[in-house]
């Protein structure tokens, strides 16, 4: 077990996989800093997630893991070992990250005790899988290795250029500043709520509150975003083309967001924007937005709900048959608990 007196001056965090997973892993940062206030913290991740971490002041340096060929992997292992870390936290714990952790030479090596990977670690996170939300799992990891949990919030910092981009957009267009964000993106085809349902939600929001929607979109989302706009007409605006980080900056100007289970959903919720997440093939208790300020909704009574299929083999009933009344009820809860003022240009 780690203690505040453990000789820890250099720390490496390892987290691969999707952007949403990396965002959720940032819950560990303030807790580690509280335990070791003078330690340098580096972060090893994959290329898509690296820009999200570079602005976080608690992170000293962000490294990108390159798995293109064996030579690059060996080069990465040597670079990690050269940095002489005292503590490596493998928050991913797959065979490659376990190999890196073991080869680091760190005195303290922490990871999940999954089969075939225990050799790499001398400190272990929880054994159980699939019963904790991904955010909670990272916090339980800390507790298991001796780091107290004093902070539960994710930690993402939007760079000034992205904030200026969003501010300029709202200042130089005639769209106004009184919006609810609709976010149709999603990694799996089955996780993407149908445009007709998004439009139904957006129209209901306008009918009840008189607030128009801003449709946020990223790479691969434009066709669906345009379809939502077509269904909603003048009740919605199509956001400009943005980077992933700029999308988060634009969302910060919105009252709340309605989003699929996706990287953009995790980004927006991590920035403190209240989110209603629409779930079908995935479990909101495991993959929903992290924190008490958000809500989730799904068609729990559907026999195939939470199928975890990448592509729906039926008719996407999990979204198309989701009652609008249930969705709007969740939106009411979201508005009330966040004290969102729906009658002015202010978000709260």
N, C-alpha and C positions, 0 to 999 in steps of 0.2 A: 504493500500500500504506500502511496505517496503521502508525504507530510509537508507542511510549509518549510521544514528544515531540510528537505531532500535537496541535494546539490543539482538544481535545475537552472541553467542559465540560457540554454538554447533549446527551442522546442520546434518540432516539425509536425504539422497536421497534414494528414493525407485523406483526401476525399475525391473519388472519381464519380462516374456515372452522370445522371442528368443534372441540369441546372437547378431544378427544384430541390433535389437532394442536397446539393452544395449549399443553397440558400438556407435550408433547414439546419445544416451542420453549424452555421455561424452562431447558434445558441451557446456554443461552448466557449466562445472567445472571452467574454467579460468574466466568466467564472475562472478561466485559466489565469487571466491577468490579475484577478483578485488574490489568487493563491500565490502567484509568482510575479509580483509587480515589476521586477527588474529584468525579467527574462525576455529574450528576443523570440518572437513567434513567426515562423515561416509557414507557408501553405503550399502544398503540392496538389495540383488539380489538372484537369484536362482543358484543352484550349477554349471551348465555348464558355466555360465558367470563369476563366481567369480575369476578364475585365470587371466582373462583379466584385472582386476582392481587392483590387489595387487601391481603392480609395479608403479602405477601412484602416484607420490610424493604428489599431492594435496589431496589424500584420506588418512585419518588417519587410518581407519579400515574398512574392508569388512566383512559384515555378510551374512550368507547364510540362506535364508528363507526355512523352512522345513514344508511342508504341509501334511506329511504322516498321521497324526492323530490329533484329537482335542487337546490332551494334549500338543503336540508340538506347536500348534498354540497359545494356552494360554501361554506357556512358552516364546514364541517369543514376544508376546504382553507385558508380564511382563518385559522382558529384555529391550525392547525399552523404556518403561516407566521409568525404573530404570536409564537409561542414561540421562534423564532430558534434552531433546533437546529443544532448543529455536525455531528452525525452522525445519519443516519437509516438504519436497517437494515430493509429490506423483506423479511421472512422469508416472505412469501406470494407477492409478485410476480405478481399478476394485473393486468389493465389499470387497475382503479380504484386499487389500492394503488401501482402505478407512477406514476399521475397525481399522487397525493398526495405521493409521494416527490420527484418532479420539482418540484412546486409549492412544496415546503417551503423552498427557498432554501438548504438546508444545504450547507456546503462539501464534505462527504463524504456520498455517497449510494450505498448498497450494495444490490444485489438480484441475483436470478438472471438470467442473460442469455438469457431466453426471447424468442422471435421477437415483434417489435413492441413490446418493452418496454425494449430496451437504451438508448434515448434518455434514460431517466429516471435512469440510474446512471452513476457514474464509478468505482465499485468493483464487482467481479463475483464472485459465488459460483460453484459448479461448474455446468458446462453440462449434464452428463448427468442424465437422469431415469430413475427406476425401477430403479436398481441399488443404492441405499443405503437402509438403514433411515432412517425420518424423523428419528430422534434423531441418528444419525450425520451425516445431511445437514446439519443445523444446525451441527454442530461443524466439518464440512468447509468450510462457508460462512465461519465465523470464520477458519479457517486461510488460506483463499484471500485474505481482505482484510487479513491481517496480525495478527490477534489470536490469540495462542498458546492452545492448549487444555490447561488444567491440571486442569479439573474435568469430569466426564462425567455427573454425576447430575442428574436433574430436580429442580426446586425448587418445591414446593408446600407451603404452610403452612395447616394447618387452624385456623380461629379458635377461641378459647376457648369460645364459646357452643356450637359444634358438638361440641367435646370433652366439654363438660358434658352435652349431650344424650345422647351415647353412654354416658357413665359412669353417668348416672341410669337409663338403660334397663337396663343390666346389674345395677345395684344394687337396683332396685325390682321386678324380675321374678324368677320362679322358674326361669328357663331355664338358669341356671348361666353359666359363662364359658369353657367348653371347646368351641370351635366351629371348624368349617371353613365358610367362606362360599361359597355358590352364588350366582352373579350372572347371571341369565338375560337381562338387558337387551342391547340392540343397536340401532343406527340403521337398518340394513337388515333387511328380513324374512329374507333368505337367510343373514344372519350369525348369526341367533338359533338356537342349538342347541335341539332339541326338548325339551319338558319331560320326556318319558319317558326320554330319554337322561340329562338332568341328574339325575333321580331314580335312575337306574341307578348313576350315579357316586356319588351321595350314599349310597345303600344299601351300595355296596361299601366306601366309606370307613368307614362304621359297622361293617360286618362285620369289617374288618381291624383297625381301631384303637379301636373303641368310642367314637368321637367323633361327636356329632350335628352336623347342618348348620344354619346360619342362612341363610335365603333372603333376600337383599337385593334390593329392587325400587324402581324409580322410576316416573315418569310413563309410562303405557302398558304397564307390566310386570306389573301386579297379577294379571291373569287367568292368565298363565303361571306366576307365582310360586305362586298358589293351586293350580294343577294339580300342580306339583312336590310341594307339601306333601301333597296328596291321595295321590299315589303313594307318598310316604315315611312318612306317618302320624306316629307319635310319634318317629321318628328325625330329625325336622326341626322347626324353628320358623320361623314367618314373621316377619321383622323388621318393626318399626313403619314407618309412613309417614315418609319422610325427604326432605329436600332432597338435591340432588346432593352437596353438601359434607358433610352429616350422614351420608350413606351411607359416605363415606370414613372418617369418624370411627368409625363402628360397625365397619367392616372392620378397623381398627387393633387391635381386641380379638380378632380371629380368628387362628388359627394360620397358615392360608394361604387362598387363594381360588381357585376354579375359575370362569372367566368367559369370555364370548364376546369377540371382537374388538370393543371398544366404548369409549366414553368412560369408563364406570365402571371398566373394566379398566385403562385408562391412569392414572386417578386412583389406584386402589388400589395399583398397582405403583409409582407415583411416591412413595408414602408409605412404601415399604420393606416392605410386606406381600408375601411371596412369592406369585406368581400362576402358575397353569397356564392358559394361554389356549387355547381351542378354536377352531380355524380350519377354514373350509370354502372359501368363495368368495374369500378374501383370502390374501395371502402373508405368513406369519409373519416372514420375513426382512426385510420392508418395514414391516409394520404390527403386529408382535408387541409384547409388553411389552419395554420398553427396560432393558437391564442384565443382568448375569450371574446374578442371583439368581432368575431366572424361567425357566419352561419353556413350550414350545408343543407342540401335538399336532394332527395332521390325517391324513386318509386319502390319503397321497401317491399311491398306486397307482390311485386313481379317475381315470377318463379325463376327467372334467369338472372336476377339482379346480382351484381358483383361477380360477373362471370370471368373477369380478367382476360377476356379475349381481345386481341388487338383489332380484329375486324368482326363486326356484328354478323352473326349467321342467321339472324331473324329480321325484324323490321324496325329495329331501333326503338322499340316500345319504351325503353327506359327513359328516353327523353320525349318522344312524341306523345306518349300517353301520360306524362307527368302533369297532374292537374294544375292549371294556372292558379287556382285558389290556394293551393298548398304553397306554391312559389311566392305569391303575394303575401301570404301570412308570414313566411320567413323574412320577407323584405320588411314587413312591419316590425318584426322583432329586431332586425338589424338596425333599423332607423331609431327605434326607441332606446335600445341599450347603448347606442353610440351618441344619442341626443343630436341626431342630424337634423338641421333645420332645412326642410324641403321648400321653404317659401321665399328664400332670399338667394343672393348670389354667393353667399358664404357656405362653405362645406359643413361647418358645425354651427 
